[in-house]
Amino acid sequence: MGPEDELAPAARLARIERLLEDGNGLRREALALQREALELQRGVVEQTRANLEQARRINDGAAFLQLRARRMQVALGAVVLLLVGYVSWLLFFRLTY
């Protein structure tokens, strides 16, 4: 027989009540910690959403700049070809007379 068997029924009931109260207190603390953790997670989610939105805006801007650069490349290529053609014309046809 253990020490619990030696306690009077009133003492056993008082001990059970204390244990239940302690358990309830621990459960309340655990719930409070879970609420706090949930709030922290919500903050992280909101920050992540803000970061994703900023990344989307940056990517959109980068795509626009790349499109502009491609157009400029085509335009500059045409200008270079015209200049090469003009210089060739000067060298081979204009200056030979």
Secondary structure by P-SEA (a helix, b strand, c coil): ccccccccaaaaaaaaaaaaaaaaaaaaaaaaaaaaaaaaaaaaaaaaaaaaaaaaaaaaaaaaaaaaaaaaaaaaaaaaaaaaaaaaaaacccccc
